[in-house]
Each structure stands twice: as structure tokens, then as C-alpha cells.
Amino acid sequence: MTAVLRAVGLTVTYGTSVVLDDVDVEVGGGRWTTIVGPNGAGKTSLLRAIVGGVGHTGRVEFDGVVDLSVRARSRTVALVPQIPVIPPGMTVVDYVMLGRTPHRGVFAAESRRDRRVVGDVLNRLDLVRFADRAVASLSGGERQRVVLARALAQEARLLLLDEPTSALDLGHQQDVLELIDELRHESGIAILATQHDLTLAGRYGDHLVMLSNGTVVAAGSAREVLTEANISEHFGAKVMVIDDDAGPIVVPVVPTSTS
């Protein structure tokens, strides 16, 4: 089966600094790969390189095709950034409609299908009641669902999520991740996400990739990647990893006071 995404030898440099060095990653339809790593490991740069938002060397294939046009790439891959740019005063329905731009052009009028897709997405994410509200007036969790809705309105085969739960409380983190998990099982969307919380990373998805200093240092199942040795070496953290049926639980070890 052809992978929805196959990136080979991705390298990104900023000036003389190499922030991503010869990284390979692959995601198949309906599969979820999570990228973990300490701050500065290159996680966001990897996502930006895949969508063409930063210059890079190496090869990026979507459904086996290299060098897609900007428009074709926008129909194939949707990005949910960690800090989205939301025009001031824009309503929820208008913001989500931006996700239809790759299908209708910037200046083309929205079609009946565009309105139906946006309506379906708003309904699925429980956002209908906010349709005419300004995005900026919503809570953090509500805004996060709106940004996800815009990406889903693109009807892309690959969804890139950059720290999708970083601004959310625990309940909303679970809500968003469960929703994404349902969608990929129902529609076969491929998911590539970065995740700061290692326990959540181990509980959602099929495959983990650990980056450190721009290179892949571990890849495999959550239990293979989220080991005390890997976390100690690459995060500089002392932790205890508890083996749970749903995935490893990573717990910081608090030094015992000697006073």
C-alpha cells in the first residue's frame, strides 16, 4: 500500500544551524504517528518542511507523488499549527470556510458543496451554536476545535497537528484527541502529530518517533520509544515509566529531600 506521506532524508538549516538532519518518516492511511522530543528537537520544523513552509533538502511524497503544486498539496495535507493566525473579527463559519479555499480558489464564490462540508464539520465538532461568533471571543478549547474544523474542511488525506493540546486543560485534551482518533478510524485520514505530553503521546496513535537535536534517536511502539533510558538521555529528565494497558505512563521522579 502506498503511504499517504513518505518523507526521506529531510534536512532543514537556518543559516549555519542544522535543525533537522536526514529525517525519515512515513504515515499510511488511517494511521497515527506521533513525534516527540525535547524543546528544539526539530518537531515543528519537520511539519513545516512537509507542508512546504520552510526550505529543505530531501524528498517528500504524498501518495507516491513528489513535487506537488501548492494547490494540490493544500488538497492533500492540512496543518493545525500550534499558534494559528486568525484574522481579527472573523466569525467561526467564515474561518472554517477558509479550509475550502484549495477546492474553489481564493476569489471564487462558495458552492453548495462548500457550505455542506462546512456545515457537516461544524456539526461534528459541536460548533454550530458558535457559527456567527467571532473566533477571538471563544474559550481556548472552543478555538482549538475551530482551528481543527478549518483543517477538516479541507478534506485532506493527511492531517498535521502541531502540539494540538498544548493550550487545553486535561478534559479538553482528552476530548480533542478522542475526536481525532474517531475521525481517522472512520475516514482513513493519516495523522502526523507532535506531542509535548509523553503519556498522551503513548496513548494515542500507532507509532512514535523521538527526535533529539534534529535527528531520529528512537522509533517504534510507545513501549519501545518511551523508556526511562531514552527519556533520561534525550530529555535530561529523571522519570519512572509505568507499563499500563493503554500505554506507558511517564511520571517525573521527585528527588528525595536530604534535609
Wavefront OBJ file of the C-alpha trace (Angstrom):
o trace
v 0.000 0.000 0.000
v 1.333 3.465 -0.921
v 1.929 5.653 2.110
v -0.071 8.872 2.270
v 3.155 10.542 3.419
v 6.726 9.423 2.913
v 9.497 11.863 3.806
v 13.045 10.740 3.130
v 16.254 12.453 4.207
v 14.605 15.710 5.271
v 17.193 18.286 6.281
v 16.439 21.864 7.341
v 19.002 24.540 8.048
v 18.559 28.061 9.404
v 21.696 29.955 8.494
v 24.537 27.733 9.641
v 22.388 25.782 12.122
v 21.101 22.348 11.139
v 17.735 21.930 12.888
v 16.626 18.772 11.062
v 19.186 16.263 9.830
v 18.364 13.407 7.435
v 14.987 12.536 8.952
v 12.727 9.832 7.520
v 9.038 9.485 8.428
v 6.138 7.586 6.871
v 2.392 7.543 7.597
v -0.182 5.286 5.949
v -3.894 5.872 5.526
v -5.767 5.643 8.819
v -2.517 5.536 10.779
v -1.341 7.915 13.500
v 2.334 8.742 14.016
v 3.404 10.985 16.882
v 6.662 12.926 17.013
v 8.115 13.520 20.472
v 11.297 15.172 21.636
v 12.681 17.919 23.841
v 12.342 21.608 23.023
v 14.423 22.493 19.979
v 14.475 18.906 18.696
v 13.081 19.923 15.288
v 9.466 18.751 15.664
v 7.780 21.882 14.303
v 10.417 22.275 11.583
v 9.557 18.763 10.404
v 5.885 19.641 9.975
v 6.715 22.939 8.272
v 9.034 21.176 5.828
v 6.330 18.661 4.941
v 3.808 21.388 4.047
v 6.429 23.378 2.152
v 6.564 26.171 4.718
v 10.341 26.069 5.094
v 13.157 25.299 2.683
v 14.643 21.845 2.951
v 16.552 19.119 1.179
v 15.334 15.548 0.907
v 12.172 14.159 -0.641
v 8.531 14.458 0.384
v 5.966 12.195 -1.305
v 2.193 12.350 -0.988
v 0.532 9.156 -2.223
v 3.798 8.410 -4.019
v 3.899 11.755 -5.862
v 6.803 14.185 -5.449
v 6.741 17.936 -6.104
v 3.015 18.577 -5.873
v 1.872 22.075 -6.755
v 0.920 24.345 -3.869
v -2.768 23.894 -4.701
v -2.533 20.105 -4.968
v -0.569 19.931 -1.723
v -3.242 22.004 0.026
v -5.847 19.479 -1.080
v -3.738 16.619 0.273
v -2.382 17.889 3.586
v -3.910 20.146 6.254
v -1.920 21.716 9.087
v -3.214 22.622 12.539
v -0.463 24.951 13.831
v 0.373 25.429 17.476
v -0.266 29.174 17.207
v -2.824 29.755 14.415
v -3.228 33.118 12.714
v -6.884 34.169 12.985
v -7.924 37.428 11.268
v -9.455 39.909 13.757
v -13.233 39.843 13.888
v -13.588 36.727 11.731
v -16.562 34.547 12.572
v -16.337 30.833 13.145
v -18.195 29.900 9.953
v -16.051 32.210 7.809
v -12.845 30.909 9.348
v -13.823 27.284 8.793
v -14.832 28.165 5.207
v -11.185 29.135 4.594
v -10.496 25.407 4.607
v -12.412 25.145 1.327
v -10.056 27.573 -0.475
v -7.937 24.823 -2.112
v -11.118 23.432 -3.689
v -12.627 26.648 -5.013
v -9.886 29.244 -5.394
v -9.309 32.395 -3.379
v -11.851 34.611 -5.182
v -14.415 32.021 -6.255
v -17.829 32.060 -4.603
v -18.566 29.282 -2.152
v -20.553 26.434 -3.635
v -23.405 24.372 -2.254
v -20.901 21.596 -1.576
v -18.594 24.009 0.302
v -21.470 25.036 2.559
v -22.478 21.420 3.120
v -18.933 20.345 4.044
v -18.515 23.262 6.447
v -21.933 22.593 7.986
v -21.100 18.928 8.498
v -17.777 19.781 10.144
v -19.339 22.380 12.448
v -21.973 19.854 13.467
v -19.418 17.091 14.075
v -17.272 19.312 16.282
v -20.275 20.755 18.169
v -19.617 24.272 16.837
v -22.951 25.090 15.168
v -24.038 27.285 18.065
v -20.854 29.350 17.668
v -21.110 29.763 13.877
v -21.744 33.518 13.949
v -19.477 34.262 16.905
v -16.063 35.878 16.452
v -13.367 33.227 16.855
v -11.477 35.506 19.251
v -14.462 35.543 21.637
v -14.305 31.787 22.246
v -12.538 29.898 25.007
v -9.229 28.151 24.336
v -10.836 24.755 23.911
v -13.509 26.112 21.595
v -10.932 27.923 19.458
v -8.890 24.734 19.218
v -11.929 22.911 17.812
v -12.494 25.750 15.324
v -8.901 25.503 14.050
v -9.311 21.741 13.724
v -12.614 22.303 11.893
v -10.907 24.503 9.313
v -8.347 21.751 8.672
v -11.040 19.082 8.370
v -12.974 21.259 5.906
v -10.026 20.883 3.532
v -10.950 17.182 3.192
v -7.249 16.395 3.110
v -5.859 12.861 3.305
v -3.164 13.867 5.799
v -3.633 15.931 8.953
v -0.601 17.517 10.617
v -1.101 18.542 14.254
v 1.492 20.685 15.998
v 1.013 20.266 19.767
v -2.790 20.095 19.374
v -3.488 20.047 23.116
v -0.800 22.383 24.490
v -3.258 25.167 25.450
v -6.014 22.910 26.774
v -6.922 21.581 30.197
v -6.978 17.836 30.793
v -10.651 17.347 29.925
v -10.401 19.246 26.646
v -7.148 17.436 25.796
v -8.962 14.128 26.004
v -11.946 15.444 24.033
v -9.782 16.683 21.148
v -7.591 13.586 20.966
v -10.571 11.204 21.159
v -12.278 13.130 18.357
v -9.187 12.957 16.151
v -8.880 9.241 16.860
v -12.522 8.671 15.879
v -12.123 10.649 12.656
v -9.062 8.779 11.481
v -10.727 5.424 12.107
v -13.931 6.482 10.345
v -12.482 8.293 7.336
v -8.983 6.851 6.982
v -7.227 10.204 7.489
v -3.497 9.836 8.141
v -2.298 11.702 11.240
v 1.157 13.099 11.975
v 1.264 14.945 15.293
v 3.824 16.463 17.600
v 3.117 15.994 21.281
v 4.718 17.500 24.372
v 2.966 15.280 26.916
v 4.694 11.898 26.715
v 1.905 9.983 28.444
v -0.676 11.300 25.960
v 1.733 10.554 23.122
v 1.926 6.956 24.274
v -1.840 6.547 24.495
v -2.845 7.831 21.085
v -1.519 6.671 17.767
v 0.211 3.656 16.340
v 3.838 4.709 16.012
v 6.195 7.064 17.841
v 9.284 8.834 16.546
v 11.642 10.546 19.006
v 13.720 13.455 17.736
v 16.706 14.936 19.525
v 18.999 17.610 18.111
v 17.280 17.264 14.750
v 17.814 13.533 14.295
v 15.719 10.407 14.879
v 17.016 8.686 18.013
v 14.207 6.151 18.501
v 11.199 4.881 16.556
v 8.649 2.160 17.158
v 5.816 1.426 19.539
v 5.201 3.609 22.597
v 6.779 0.979 24.842
v 9.864 0.801 22.636
v 10.350 4.569 22.463
v 9.187 5.859 25.857
v 11.764 4.141 28.019
v 13.369 5.589 31.117
v 16.771 5.403 29.396
v 15.618 7.294 26.270
v 13.858 9.984 28.272
v 16.815 10.413 30.605
v 19.315 10.684 27.753
v 17.387 12.953 25.400
v 15.131 14.983 27.718
v 17.555 15.182 30.640
v 14.744 14.122 32.949
v 14.517 11.500 35.660
v 11.251 9.626 35.258
v 9.530 6.406 36.132
v 7.663 4.682 33.283
v 4.668 2.639 34.405
v 3.507 -0.061 31.986
v -0.257 0.343 31.590
v -2.593 -1.490 29.198
v -3.461 1.802 27.451
v 0.184 2.793 27.055
v 3.184 3.853 29.129
v 2.608 6.381 31.909
v 5.559 8.730 32.319
v 5.917 10.079 35.866
v 8.617 12.559 36.939
v 10.789 11.337 39.787
v 10.985 13.928 42.543
v 14.366 13.904 44.325
v 14.151 12.881 47.953
v 14.986 15.689 50.321
v 18.116 15.090 52.389
v 17.384 17.856 54.904
l 1 2 3 4 5 6 7 8 9 10 11 12 13 14 15 16 17 18 19 20 21 22 23 24 25 26 27 28 29 30 31 32 33 34 35 36 37 38 39 40 41 42 43 44 45 46 47 48 49 50 51 52 53 54 55 56 57 58 59 60 61 62 63 64 65 66 67 68 69 70 71 72 73 74 75 76 77 78 79 80 81 82 83 84 85 86 87 88 89 90 91 92 93 94 95 96 97 98 99 100 101 102 103 104 105 106 107 108 109 110 111 112 113 114 115 116 117 118 119 120 121 122 123 124 125 126 127 128 129 130 131 132 133 134 135 136 137 138 139 140 141 142 143 144 145 146 147 148 149 150 151 152 153 154 155 156 157 158 159 160 161 162 163 164 165 166 167 168 169 170 171 172 173 174 175 176 177 178 179 180 181 182 183 184 185 186 187 188 189 190 191 192 193 194 195 196 197 198 199 200 201 202 203 204 205 206 207 208 209 210 211 212 213 214 215 216 217 218 219 220 221 222 223 224 225 226 227 228 229 230 231 232 233 234 235 236 237 238 239 240 241 242 243 244 245 246 247 248 249 250 251 252 253 254 255 256 257 258 259
